[in-house]
Amino acid sequence: MTDRLDAVVLCARHFRSSRTVTGEGFEATFALLYLSRFVLSYELLDLLGAAPRPVILNVAGPGSGVDAIGWDDLGGAHGYDGGRALAQGGQLNDLLGVEFAHQRAAPAVAYVLLHPGIVDTALSGDYDDADAAAVAELRTRARPVSEAVGPLLAVLDNPPHATLSAIRDDQSIDLTQATDPELAHRLFGLTTAMLAQFTSARPGVDRQRLRRLLDSPVFATVATLAADGAPHQSVVWVDREGEDIVFSVAVGSVKERNLRRDPRVNILVSPPSEPYTYAAVSGTATLAPDAAGATLDRLARKYTGTDYADHHEQAAARRAPMVIARVRPARIVGRL
């Protein structure tokens, strides 16, 4: 077993002239070219997060738009075409990269989408006669592996500092011109719903996994108790200091008044890529002044990459004094 991964390379592909379905019920090209890369991108985050400069290298076809995506029929059940399935896979991976960067599930991980051009590899596939002839013609224009592997090794040897990069035929491209963040988020929701039926988290919370989740910019739901005993919930930025969970609270807010009166609190966190897993942390909050908003700025940098004033200038100008809520876990339950 290893305790860290420096890099993950995603490049498996297999062309199918005829539609094939996996044992789980997914169209095979969709499953191999997109779903497998989604699962590996998110499931290996714990190991990647332990590396100094981790990178996910997704060898696909960035920058081709979204026109090949069959939103109402991602599995090609109606009118399957092998070429379209392959093109769709490349475009889905663009959206995977865009949403991965937006989620910032592991800010240290660089996500790189790269297309080295046509490469004279095995070009694995189950081809009919017409597709076999097309592949034979492609080979006449393909780059040798010894040449095409250079850009991949360059990324692995020196990962970019940007959260998301795209390279096509040795040239950097701007994915923001070819993709829509709303579509990326839509695909993320569809994918997690598809995979949820195969997710079976064990009861209980893995403490190391919880620590890594709290170290990522995961949003937390904080529940406090009102004077009449009714629960009050709000979504907050959180951070971890040792085993303690900390978050900022505005002086005079409902949450601050509740905690002053009754410091009992419950904090719920759930990985965005695994919405059916969660950890619920119960404890007692202690409040302390947030000198010059230092903790709020630290949280803002974690979640947005900038200080709070740079992230939301108007809100910062009218911001009330802040206090730090520190929660020492007394009970942790869930499936994580």
N, C-alpha and C positions, 0 to 999 in steps of 0.2 A: 504494500500500500504506500502511496505517496501522500505527503501533507501539503503539496502545492503543485500548481501547473503554471509554467511560464507562458505557454502558448497553446491554443487550440486551432487546428487547421480543419476547415470544413470544405470538402471538395468532392464528395461522392456524387456520382450521377450515373444513370443507366437509362438509355432511351428505349421506349417501347412503342412500336408502331400500332399495337393493339392494346386496348385498355385492360389492365390487370388490377385486381383488388387485393390488398393485404389481408392477413387474418383478422386484423382489427376493423376491417371494413373501409379503409382509406384507399383511394386510387394510388397506385404504387409510385408514380413519379412525384405526385404531390407529397406523399409520405417521405420519400427519400430526399428529394431536392429541397423541400421546405420544412416539413414538420420535424424531421430529425435534427435539422440545424437549429430550429427554435428550441427544442428540448435541450440539446447540448449547450446552446448559448446560455441558457438560464440555469440548468442543473449543475453546471460546473463552476458557478460563480464563487462558491466557498473556496475551492482550491485555487482558482485564479486570483481571488482577493488576497491570498497569502504570498503572492509573488511580488517582486519589487516593481516590475514594469510589464504587467500581463497584457496579452493581445489575443483577440479572436480574429483569425484571418478566414473570411468567408469568400471562397473562390466561386463567384457567380458571374452575373452580367450586369453590373450597375449602370444606371443612367438611361434605361430604355423606356421609362415611363410606366404606365399602369394599364395600357389599353388591352393587354392580353389576359387580364385577370377576370375570370368569370365569377363575379361576386355571388351570384345565385346558384352557382354550380361549380364550386372549386374542385370537385372531384371528377369533373368531365363526364358525368353520367349521361348527359344528353349531347350527342355529337362529338365524341372524343376525337381529338387530333393530337398525335404525338408531338409534332412541332409546337403546337400551341401550348401543350402541357409543359414543355421544356421552357418556352418563353415566359409562361406564367410563373414558373418556379423562380426564374431570375428576378422578375419584378416583385414577387412576394418577399424575396430576400432583401431587396432594397428597403421595403417597408419594415421588415424585421430590424434592420440596422437603424433606421430612423427612430423607431419606437424604443429600441434598446437604449439609444443615446438619450432619448427623452425621459425614460424611466430612471436613468442614472442609478440602476440597481447596484452597480459596483463602479463608482466614479473613476477608479484607477484603471479600469479595463479599457483599452483602446479597441474599438470595433472597426475593422477594415474590410471593405468590400472590394474585391479585386478581380478583374478579368484580364488574363494574360493574352487574349486572342485565341485563335484556333490552334490547338496544340496536338501534336502527333502522338497521343497516348493510345491506350487500347480502344478509346471511343466505344466503351461498353454499351451493348444494346441488343434487343431482340428486334431485328429489322425485317420489314417486308422487302420485296425486290426493289421497289422505287426508292425507299429510304436507304437501302444498302448502296445503291448506285450514287445517291447524293453524298453519302459518307465517303465513298471512294474518291469522289471529286474533291471533297473537303481536304482529304489527306494531301492532295497535290499542293495545297496552299498553306498547310499547317506548319507552325514553328516547331523545331525540334525541342524535345524536353530539356536538353542541356541549356538551351537559350531561354526558354519560357520560365524556367525555375528561378532565374536571377531575381526578378521583381518580388517573388514570394520570399526568398531568403533575405532580401533587403529589409522587408517589413519585419520578419522574425528577428533579425539581428539588431534592428534599431526601430522599435515600434514608435509610431507617431505619438505626439503628446495630445493630439485632438481626440475627443471622445469618439468621433465618427469620421472616417475618411473613405473616399471612393477613388479607385484607380482603374482606368480602362485603357488598354493598349499603351501602358507606361505613362499615361497622362492623368493627372488629378482632375476630377470632375466635381461639380457642386450638385449634390443630390437634392438640395432645396429647390432647384429649378425643375426637377423631374418628378418630385413626389409631393404628396399632400400629407402633412402631419395628422390630419383628421382621418385619412384613409389608413395610415399606419396604426392609429389607435383603434380604429374599427377592426382591422385584421387581428390585432392583439386580443381583443375581446372575443372574436370568433374562434381564435385558436385555443385560448384558455378554456372556452366552453367545450370545444371538441375533445380536449385532452382530459377534462375534469372527470369524465366517466371512467378513465383508467387510473386516476389518482387515488391511492389508498394510504393516506398518512397514518402512521402508527399513533395510537393514543400516547400522550406525553410530549414533553418539550425537550429537545436536545439543547442543552445550555450553550454549547459552542455555536450551534446554528443560530440561536437567539441572539448571541452577542454579535455575530456577523450581520444579522438582519438589522439590529439596532445601529450598527456602524454604517449601514447604507442609508440613503435618503428615503426611508420608508415612512409613510405618513401613519400617525397613530391616532386612535380615538381615545380621548381621555374622558372618563365619567367621574363626576363629583356629585355630592348630595346637596340638594337645596334645603332650605329651612323646614319645609314640609315633608322632607324625606324623599321627594321625587328626584329621579336621576337627571342630571344635566350633562349633556355630551357635547364635545367639540373636537375638531380635527386639529392636530398640532404637529409642529416639527419637534423631534426628539433627538437626544444624543445620549451616549453612554459614558459614564465615568466609573471605571471598575465594574461593579455589579449594579451601581445606581443608575437610574434613568432620570435625565434632567430635561426640563422644558421651560420656556419663558411664559410668564403670565403678566398681563397688564394690571397695574394697580387700579382697583375700583371695578374691575370686570366681575361678571357673575362667577366665573371660575375662581378668581382670587377671594371673593367674599365667601364662597362655599368652603374653600380650603382653610380659611382663617377660622371658620366656625367648626368645621369637621374635616380634619386632614386626611380622612380615608379616601383612597382614590383607586380606580382601576384603569389600566392602560391596555388597549387591544392593538396588536400589530399583525398584519397579514402580508406575506410576500405578494406583490402584484401579479407575478407569473403563476402563482399557485393560490388562487382565491379561496380554495376550500381548506387551506391550512392556516393556522393562526396560533398566537400565544396571548393569553390574557394574564397580565401581571397585576396583582393586588398588593397594596402597601399603604404606608402613611407618608404624606408629603411634609417636608419642612421647607419653609420659605426664607429666602435671603435676598437682599438687594442685589440687583444686577448692575454693578458699577459701570457707568458710562455705556450700558447696553452691550457689554463685551460678549455675554453669552448669546444674546440675540444675533449679534453679528456673526459669531461662530456658527450658529445654526443656519443663518442665511447663506454663508459661504458653502456649507455642506449641501444645502438643497438647491441653491441657485448659482453658486460660483462667484457671487459678489457680496459685498456688505449690504446690510438691510437698506440703508439710504440709497444705494445705487440700484437696488432691486425695486424699491417702491418709494420714490422720493416724496410723493404727497403723503403717504401713510407715515413715513418717518417724521415729516414736519409736524404732524399733529399727534405723534405717539405719546401716550401716557408713560409715566415712569414704570419700569419693569422690575419684576422680582423673579428669582430663579426658584422653581419648584424641583426639589430633589426627592426621589422616591426610592427607598430601599425595598426591594421585593421581599414580601412576606410569604406570598403564595403564587405559584405559576402553574397554570393549567393550559391545556390545548392540544393541538396536533401539529407538531412542527419537527 
